[in-house]
Amino acid sequence: MTFMAWQDDLNTGIKVIDNQHRRIVEMINHLHDAMEHRERQDVSDILDELVDYTLSHFTFEESLMEDAGYEFCRAHKRVHEVFVKRVSEYRMRFRAGEDISKELLHTLSHWLFNHIRNDDKAIADSVRRHMRDVGNDPHEGGWLSRALGRFFGGARY
């Protein structure tokens, strides 16, 4: 059963980011299914995967913002930090045996959709403009190459 459905107004116009957001929605749906079936180990595994994937997504998104010179990058990073802390607290409560399922799913769905529709949409123009500018510079190697190089430690892709 689908808990969250992707909606077109969630698209930022940055394919790599949109694909990552879709993957997060899929993980939330898997988490919902595991919780409904009371598969505690599956819930634990999916929760860990969701936290790890979200951290890597945030890091990638932040590198794109920094490269683009997005003026509110620091504030956006702070929103990410607060969310990571909140989800980590849910994971600790879950590991301690508390039933956090309804609260967690409510938080994840509302936070994610609001964050994408507001915060991520706000960065989209700056990032797309930067991607276009870097893509037109033959010395830069393209925006994806730069972003991946920065994200994975300097190598060009």
Buried (B, 14 or more C-beta within 10 A) or exposed (E): EEBBEBEEEBBBEBEBBBEBBEBBBBBBBBBBBBBEEEEEEBBBBBBEEBBEBBBEBBEBBBBBBBBBEBEBBEEBBEBBEEBBEBBEEBBEBBEEEEEBBEEBBEBBBEBBBEBBBEBBBBBBEBBBEBBEEBBEEEEEBBBBBBBBBBBEEEEEE
